[in-house]
Amino acid sequence: MPWPLHEAITQGLSILSWFEHYSEEEVPHENLWDDAEGLEQHFAAVKASRDDGRSFSKADDEEDEMLGNDLAGVFK
């Protein structure tokens, strides 16, 4: 099996497993699916909220916040 196909199938299976094991609020946003560091931070936030006994909300996840961009300032 070619390596790119293997990687695509592996990533697809990982993403599908998130939908099976996490609630809809706990599944990371599509923008994070290719970001290993972002996924680690997201799932750490999910684990912390579960350990605290509270429900996870997207507002708890810092990765969903928009970052400022100096070049995009002309479009405001």
N, C-alpha and C positions, 0 to 999 in steps of 0.2 A: 504494500500500500504506500503510495507517495506520502511524504511527510506533511505537506500542506493539507491534504485530505484528512489525514489522521488527526492533525491539530484542530481542524474545523469540526470534526465529529466529536472529539474530546471536549472542546469548548461548548458545543451545543448540548451535550449530555450534562455538563456541569450546570449550565443555565437552566435546563429543564428540571434538574434536581432542586434548584433553589425554589422553584414554584411548587414543588411537592413538599418541601420541608419547612418553608417559611410562610408567614402570612403575607397578604398582598402588600401591606405597608412595609414589611421587612425586606422584600425583594429589592435589590439595588436597581437604580434607574439605568436605562440603556446606555447612557453616557459613561457609566462606570464599568461596563462589561469587559472592556479591553484594557482597563487600568488596574494593574495588579496592586499598586499601593493604595489606590482609592478603594478597591474592594476590601483590602485588609482593614482600612479605617472604618468602612461601612459596617463590616461584620463585627468589628470590635465594639462599635456603638450599639449594635443589636444585642450583642452578648452582655454589655454593661446594663442595658435597659432590662434585659431578662433577669440578670442577677439582682437588680434593684427591685424587681417585682412590679415594674411599671410597663405599660405597653409602649412599643416603639412607634414613633411617628416620623414622617419624612422631615418635619421641622427640626427634629433632633440631629439629623444627619447634616454635617457641615458641608459636605460635598455638593449639595443641591444649590448652594448660594452662588449667585453670579459674581464673577470676579471682574474688577474694573480693568479697562484696557484704554491706554492713552490714545491709541490710534482710532478707536471707535468713538471717541468723544465728539468728532465732527458730525456724527449721525444723530446726536441728541437734539 
